[in-house]
């Protein structure tokens, strides 16, 4: 009698139900797996046979065919070991077939029958709940991750033998009960009060964090650009539960969830090296996987030594910076990953690093300086809201004992500004419920929420003429001014808010 067990495949960051069909056929004893499996799935034949024997059960001496349907979906990874093993056990009449009604099964088997960690459990559990399944069997180490999905019974499976005992009614496995752990305090290596000087840059980063704006810091070596960027996580606002689940889903698919952390509660901070490939940055491969920009979703992507990144690597970020998603197309289809990240970039003004420095002269020829700065294209620069110079820090400030404002105080102001934005965009009349912060605003929201008075209109008209602003640059200035007004608790954008936003535009040297 044909045995059916339901499992799940992960395509991109979404789950697809896979029906595992197991049946006998004529021929010499063995196992054949069909249904577009990859090498890891084909190798499950040996793992399943040995695991069943080590669980104390007899493996049938027949020719067995395993079909993974639908055949049009490529099956990859060892997550089908456990459902295939259960299918064989059902086929051998060790268990009644109805024990797995409305149940999803995922898990990799070791030779001794232990069920190992499987990547992508969170989207699998979400798919199970969406498709009407009431129960899911997952590896014990992944139970906390699956339990993030409500109204789904999660059974943590330690070994194939334990699962057989559970299904046969001899020894029940208790469903996993998720514990609502409190959010751990964010540990950052540097507090803003430890950074001497650079008040102007700190203010720019505060504005960027409050509205989710992109930043480019330009300065000579040792001025503190990297230190400032790595202190940024300490002032970022807390993520909502929906944002946390969104980020956790991506990390689960990429198999980068930290051990013991089923739910990511703090905003990601990704800092790839400049030797990264474009596929590593935006995602890709024969079977596309999320890249660094997707792993930085709802968080920060820090690119140090900005011009040292390859030209192609930087240019592929332009579309995701606008659309907040990245679509990877291959001959077999297209996949879309979320990529709503905040770009923080740092660079030297020239190859030697001292162009425009007040104390140390630059040794670069003018042509070298121009060529170095032109590694970053105009369209990419136009997508960066805040351009800020990071000057050299004086000895008196470095050697002084006076501390600046703490990250905790700055974060409180940023959280208040984000609350204003959340209320603005979740208002039933706003029709902008998918927008989280000011940087996400579209043209319709800019027109509605970023209105200028007569004085502001006059100032903006002059800026358009003097700075040769593009339409994109015009809208980005208005969004930045809206964030500055939110930080000040103002309902209207004042001319002072607009003036501060204008000073963050790129200087002529760039």
Number of C-alpha atoms within 10 A of each C-alpha: 11 12 21 24 25 25 27 26 24 22 21 20 24 20 21 18 18 23 18 24 22 28 19 21 12 9 9 10 13 15 19 13 20 16 17 18 19 14 12 15 19 21 15 24 18 13 20 28 21 17 25 22 15 16 18 12 15 13 16 15 10 15 15 21 18 21 21 25 19 15 14 9 18 17 26 18 20 23 29 29 27 33 26 31 24 26 24 28 22 23 22 18 12 15 16 14 18 10 11 19 13 15 19 26 28 29 30 23 28 18 16 17 25 22 28 22 20 21 23 30 29 29 29 29 30 20 21 26 19 11 12 11 19 16 21 27 25 30 27 19 18 24 24 23 24 28 25 17 19 11 11 19 21 30 24 24 28 19 21 25 20 20 22 20 13 16 16 14 10 10 12 14 16 12 17 15 12 13 8 6 6 7 10 8 9 13 9 13 10 17 21 22 15 15 20 20 20 19 13 13 19 20 12 22 25 23 24 25 28 30 26 27 27 23 26 24 25 23 23 22 17 13 18 21 24 19 15 21 24 20 21 23 24 22 25 26 21 16 16 11 12 9 18 17 20 18 26 25 24 27 24 21 23 18 14 13 20 11 8 10 11 20 21 20 21 22 21 17 21 20 17 15 14 15 11 13 16 20 17 17 19 26 22 18 12 8 13 20 21 27 22 21 31 28 28 25 27 25 26 27 24 25 23 22 15 22 23 17 19 16 13 10 18 21 14 16 18 15 14 19 20 14 13 17 19 24 18 19 12 13 6 10 7 12 19 17 25 22 26 24 27 25 24 25 23 25 24 24 25 24 19 15 21 19 20 15 14 10 8 11 12 18 14 15 11 12 8 14 19 15 13 16 18 12 15 19 14 10 12 15 19 18 19 22 26 27 22 21 23 25 21 17 14 10 9 10 14 12 9 9 10 11 13 14 15 15 21 15 11 19 21 14 19 24 18 17 24 25 17 17 21 17 13 19 22 15 12 10 9 13 11 18 14 10 17 21 22 28 23 20 19 14 10 10 17 18 13 9 19 22 15 19 13 10 11 18 14 12 16 20 11 12 15 14 9 9 14 11 15 12 10 12 19 15 20 25 24 24 27 28 28 28 32 26 22 26 21 14 13 13 12 16 22 18 20 13 22 23 16 15 23 22 13 19 20 18 11 6 10 14
